[in-house]
Amino acid sequence: MYGLVNRSIEELIVARYGDAAWARVRLGAGVDEEVFLSNESYPDAVTYNLVAAASREFGVSVAEILEAFGEHWVLKTAQEHYGLLLDSCGNDLPDLLANLNNLHSRAVLQFPNLQPPKFSVSSVTATSVVLHHETHREGLSPFVFGLIRGLGKRFNLAVKVTQVGFRSPGHAHDSFHIEWPDRAGTRRSV
């Protein structure tokens, strides 16, 4: 994963728990890097080790860390680094979800070795959608939960997310049923 991901994990931990906690997490993960370079690629194991160390440090599950990170990614990291790109991918939650692959296609221009996940939507109604998430990386469904919740907050929506499909042998992706009260509130205020 790119350094931007690891830097974002650092920002989340420092914001919630402080610099000393981040130092303990980094040490617990066996990570020597004091600074992650945003555009440099790091082994996925570095990110997974940071998440596992944070789980141990704060006494919460890996899933809770990943979900908090997903929400942080949308509301802080993506907004700071890709706010205009996010804006161009949809004025409401269903449009943005339908355009996630377009967002990643543009990100590949900045991160040439990026191996982004693939997204698709189905079962679209006025108040719900099923989001399909396919990736070669294991264990990221809690991160997607956080992303979806963060996107709901971005559009001032209280979203309800239920995982309805699980990655397993013979089933290549996770699926999430996403509901919101009504489309009247889905437009992002400018």
Secondary structure as GFF3:
##gff-version 3
##sequence-region A 1 190
A	DSSP	alpha_helix	3	17	.	.	.	ID=ss1
A	DSSP	alpha_helix	19	28	.	.	.	ID=ss2
A	DSSP	alpha_helix	44	58	.	.	.	ID=ss3
A	DSSP	alpha_helix	62	72	.	.	.	ID=ss4
A	DSSP	pi_helix	73	78	.	.	.	ID=ss5
A	DSSP	alpha_helix	79	88	.	.	.	ID=ss6
A	DSSP	alpha_helix	93	98	.	.	.	ID=ss7
A	DSSP	alpha_helix	100	110	.	.	.	ID=ss8
A	DSSP	beta_strand	118	122	.	.	.	ID=ss9
A	DSSP	beta_strand	128	134	.	.	.	ID=ss10
A	DSSP	alpha_helix	141	154	.	.	.	ID=ss11
A	DSSP	beta_strand	160	165	.	.	.	ID=ss12
A	DSSP	beta_strand	174	179	.	.	.	ID=ss13
A	DSSP	three_ten_helix	183	185	.	.	.	ID=ss14
###
